[in-house]
């Protein structure tokens, strides 16, 4: 498949309208999504038309809340003791019963 002037013009038009590479490939026919992406790159068509979804995007003001959540997780998951708490009592008692034997 060759890129004719008509197909390149259609590609530029569809790309400017904000269609995805897959949608453009489907409309052009006999061309893959990767071929469309390659041609767009070679033509230097990096700018995209904004869609309604892009226009309605608002910055997320939840950054402070997210930092607070991370701080709470650090406090919540910091262990007060190491190891299995159920075994702590038996470990302490066994340590007390083991005494160093004097050197001979």
N, C-alpha and C positions, 0 to 999 in steps of 0.2 A: 504494500500500500504506500503510495506516495502522498506527500503533503502538498496538495494543490493550493493555489492561491485562494480558491473559494473555501476550501476546508480550513485553511489558516484563519481566514476572516471570520468564519463561523466559530472557530475555537476562541478567537479573541472576544467575540460578542458574548458567547456563553460564559467565558471566564469572567468577563466584566459584570455579567448579571449575577455572579456569585454561585454558579453551579459547581458541584464537586467534580473532580477528575473522572470519577466513575460515571456520573450522569452525562458528562460531555462525551465520554467514550461510547456510551450507549446511544446517544443521539447521532454521533458521527458514523458509527458502525464500522466494523472491520478494523478497529484500533483498540488497543488495550489502555487501561488506566495508566500504566507506567509510561506508555508512549505519549499520552497526553501530558503527564507531568514533565517528561523530558522536553517536549516541545515548548511547553510554557516556560520552562527554565531557560531554554536556548533563546526564546524570544524576549526574555527579560520581563515577563508579565507577573512580577511578584506581588503587586498591589491587588487586593481583592475588594470587591464591592461589599459594603456592609449589609448584613441581613437584619431583619427585625429583631432576631435574637441577640445580635451583637449590640444593637442600639439600646436595648433595654438592660444591658448588663450594668450592674452597680457594684462598686467596690465593696468588699466584705468588711463590715465594721466589727467582726467578731475576733479580731486579733488579740485583744486584751483578755477576752473570755477564754480563748484557746490557751494562752500562756498560764492563766489561772488553773485550767484543767490539768496542764502538764505538771504544774507545781503540786497540785493535790495528789496526782498519781505518784510522784516521787515520795511524798510523805506517807501515802497509803501503803506502798509496797516496800518501804525500807524496813527490813526485819529488825525487831528489837533484840532477838537472840539469833545465834547461828545454829543451824541444824534443826532437827526435829524436836519441837518443844515437848512432845510426849516422852521423849527419851532423856530429856535434860536431867531429871531427878536420878535416873539410874546411872547416868554417866558421872554425875557428881559423887554419888555414893561409891562407885567403883574407883574413882580417883582417890578418894579418901582412904580406901582399904589398901591401895597399892602404896607401899612405902619403899623408899630406897634402902637397899641393904648396904651395910657398911662395907667399905673396901677391905679386902684381906691382904 
